[in-house]
Amino acid sequence: MLPIKDNNPTTITPWVTYAIIAINVVVFLGTLTLDRQSAALINLQYGAIPAVLFGHANLPPGFSPFPDGFGFLSIFSAMFMHGGWMHLGGNMLYLWVFGNNVEDAMGHFRFLIFYLACGIAAALGHGLLDTQSEIPMIGASGALAGVLGAYFLLYPKARVLVWFFWVFIFYVPAVVVLGFWFISQVINFGSGAGDNIAWVAHIAGFLAGLAMIPLFKHRNVPLWHDGSPAPAFGIYRPGRKTRGSTSNIPPWAAAYEAERAAKHANMRRDRRGPWGKDGEERDTSPWGRYQPNATPAPKPKPKAKPSVGVPKVVRLHPNRNKDDT
């Protein structure tokens, strides 16, 4: 079950996802020019070796590219190395399909920290199987697994276009795609298939993503979201008019819109703003109608006009005949 794309648009440009993909591709292309022996040495120098990570061994002096006592930094360099085209292509395809929405849910900087943290958890989980192992682990699969775990909780109902058994192409819910992926990792680990693949790193990374996504996502982004479409062009404008019965408001803006609607409801109830009180004259211009405390200035009384003509005569005896002078 190979994912091709999803129907879950984003509201930001996923620059970190693009950068991670670009770095992985550039590093892999750089290793293609090396012969077999040089490539093996690079994997030893920059790969995550469990014995080195847990302090049971050290690389020979002058062999490690990192300063003395900082050999653990290989846990980061190993995330950007791959052993072949299939290894690179599969990881980058999954990151391309699912990484942008996870970055959208937490922002650029948080996503970068989240990605690296999942890679660390995956490498440590793999190393715990055998802390004395001197076999280097390379690849972005562990960090990528954390991204898949985050997507699993964020957008399980989003539809993903998959290529099934290399024949059928159709949409399935993301929970099915990612659940199938995770179960296959567990089955492969239990059966011992592919001894040169770090299945435990995939499992540990996925579980780390599940555990950490509530801590990294934006506060207003809900879990188990239905993946409703976001505004066109990846731009959200507060108060945007939506068409139809479904709302195009992204999840991170739902709280803002709810607060805005409550404020307008209170103004309508108190007959403030454009819903001014009966008989009250208010400034209904765009710059004055939303001033809740603004009261109209009292109108000045018109000045008395001077009288013209015969002055008014006040009768001393109003009960007498008016024709009697």
N, C-alpha and C positions, 0 to 999 in steps of 0.2 A: 504494500500500500504506500505509494509514493505521492506525497503532496505536491501540488502544482501551484495553487494560490488559494486564498480565502476571500470571502465576501465581506471582510471586516475592515473598512477604511480607517485611516488615522486622521488626527487633527493637527499633527505636527510632522515635520520632515525628520525621519529617523536617521540623523547624521551619524550617531554612534554606531548603529547597525551597519551603515554603509562603510564606515571607517574600519570596523572590525573585519568585515568581509574583504576589503581592499588590502589590509595588512596581511591577512592569511594568504591571499592569492600572491602577493608580492614575495612573501617569505618562501612560499612553495616554489615559485618560479626561480627564485635564487638558488634553491637546492638542486634544481634540475641540472645545473651545469657541473655538479660535483660527481665524481666517480663513486663506486660503491663503498670503498674504504673511507673516503672523506665524508660521505653521508652518514656512515655509522659513527664516525668520530663526532660529528655535529650533534647527532642524537644523544650521545653520551654526555656531551658538554652542556647542552641546553634542554635535555629531556628531564622529566621529573623522576628521579630514582628514589624509591622508598627508603633504601638504606641511608641515603644522604639526607632525606627529609627528616627522618627520625633520629639522626645522629649516630647511626651505627657504622658509618663509613664516610670517607672523604675522598674526593678525587685527588689524584697525584698533584703535587705542587707544580704550578705553572700550566697545568692542563685545564683547570677550571677557568672559565671566563669571568667568574665573579670573585670579589675579594675574599680573603680568608674569613670564615665565619658567616659568609652570606651565600652559601651554596643553596639555601632554601629558595632563593630567588628564581631558581630554575622552574619552580612551580608555575611561574607566570610565563616564562618563555616557552614552556612546553605547550601552552594553550594555543600558540600560533604556528605550530609545526604539524605537518601531515606526512604520511608515508606513501601516498599515491593519489592519482587523479580521482579514483572512486571515493577514497577517504575524504578528500577535500570537497569534491562536488556534493556528496551527500550532506555533509555538515553545513556547507554554505547554503544549500537549497533550503534546508529546514530553518536556518537562521533568517533567510530572506523572507520566507512565508510567515513565520511566527514572531520574529524579533521586533519588527516595526510596531506591532500593537502593544507588546510588552513595554517597549520604550515609551510609547505614547501614554501608557498608564502610569508611568513613574517619572518621566522626564529624562533628559540626556545624562546628567551627572549621576543620578541615582541608578540609572540602568547600567552605566559603566561599572559602578561599584558592585551592583548586584551580579553582573556577569562574571567579574573576577572572583567574587565571593563564592559563587556556585562552582567555578573551576577549582578553587582551593578545596572546597568540601569534597568534590569528586576525586581529586588527587589523594587526599588524606584517606577517604573511604577505600580507595583502591590499595593504598599502602598498608592499611591495617590488616589486610589479608596475610601479608608477609612483610613485616617491617625489615627483614634482612635481605629482601630481594634487591639485586643490583641491575635489574632490567629496566631501562628507561621507558617511561610512558609519555607519548606525545599525542597531540590532537586536541581539537576544540570540543570533542564530544561531551565531556563532562560539564563544561560551562553551558554548552548548548542544551543539555538535558535540563539544567535549571531553568532556562528560558521556556522550554516545553512544559515544565511543571507549573510555572507561573501562568502560562496561557491556559493550561488545563483548568485552573481555578478562576481565571478572569473571564474567559469567553468560551465556555464549554459548548454553548449552543450555536456558535458561529459555524457557518457551513464552509467546508474545505473541499476544493476540487482535487480529487485523487486519481491516480492511475493505478488501477487495481489489476494485479497479475499481468501487467504490461499489455492488457487488451482492453479493459473497460475503463471508461472515464466518466465519473459522476460525482455529485456533491454528497458528502456525509457530514454529520455533526463533528465538531472538533473533539468532543469528548470520546468519540469512537476512534478517531485517528490516533490521538495521543494515548488513549487507554490501550489500544492495540500495540502501539510502540513500546510502552512500558512493560506490558505483559510479555512481549517477545524478548525483552532484555532479561527478565527474570527467568524465562524458560531456557534461554540460551546459556545463562550462567549455571542453572541447575543441571543442564544436560552436558555441560563441558564443551559445547560447540565453540569452535574458534578460540583456541587457547591463547592466541596472540592478540585477542581483543579484550580490553579492560571493561568487561560487562559491569563489574561492581562500580566502576567510576560513573557509568551511565545511570545506574540505579541511585547511587548516592547523590549525584547532581540533580536528578529529578526530585528526589525527596527534599533536598535543600531548597529548591525553587518553591515547592509547596509550602515549606515552613517559613520562608523569608518574604514571600510576596505580600503578606499583610503588613509587613514593616516598611516596605519600600514603595508601595503604590501610593498615589495621591489619596488624600483623606476622603475625597468625594467620589472616588472610583469604587463601585461596588464589586464584590466577588460574585461569581456565577452569573455574569452579565449575559444578556441574550445576543449581544453583538449587533444591535440596531445600527443602521447607517448613520454616519456623521455628516455634517454639512459639506457641500461640494467644495472642491479646491483645498480642503484641509484647513479652512478658516471658520472660526466660530464668532459670530457677532451677537452680543447680548441682546435679547429681545427679538431674535430672528423669527420671522413669521414662517410657520411650517405649513405644509400642504397635507391634506388628508387627515386621517385619524391618528396616524403614528407620528411621534415627535422625532425631530432630527437633532435634538439636543444631546451632545455627548455626555457621558456619565459624570465627568469631572465638573461639568457646569450645571448639573441638576440642582445642587444646593443653592447656587446663586440665583437661578431662575425661581426656585421656590421662595426664597427670601424676597425677591423682587415682587412676585405675585402677592405675597402676604402684605407687603407694604402698600401696594395699590388697593388691596381689599380693605385695609384699615382706612385709607384715605376715602374710599368710596363710602364706607360705613359712616364716617364722621363728616361726610359731605365736604371734604377738603379738596384742594387742587381743582381739576376741571369739573368736579362734581360739587361745585359751591352750593351754599345754602340758598333756599328759595328767597328771591328778592335781593340777593346780595350780588353786587357787581364786583367781578374779579378780573384780574388780568389773565386772559386766556391765551396769551401769546406763548410760543414755545419756550421762551426764557423766563416766564413769570407764572405759568399756571401750576407748576409743581412746587410752589413756595407755601408750605403748609401753615406757616405762622404769619404770612403776609395778610394784612387787613387793608381794605380800600380806604384811602384818605377821604375824610368827609368833604362833601362838596361845599364850597363857600356860598353864603347866602347872596342873592343878587342885590345889588345896590338899588335903593329906591329912586325912581325917576322923578325929576321935578314936575310938578303939576302945571298944566297949560290951560288957559281960559279962565272962566269965572270961578272964583273960589267957592267952595262948598259952604252953604249957609245952614247953620244949625238952628232949628226952630225951637223957640223957647216953650211953646205950648203945642205939643204934637197932637192934642185931641181936638183942636179947633179946625174949622174948614180950611182946607189948603188953599182955596181961592180967596180967602179973607186975608188981606194984607194989613 
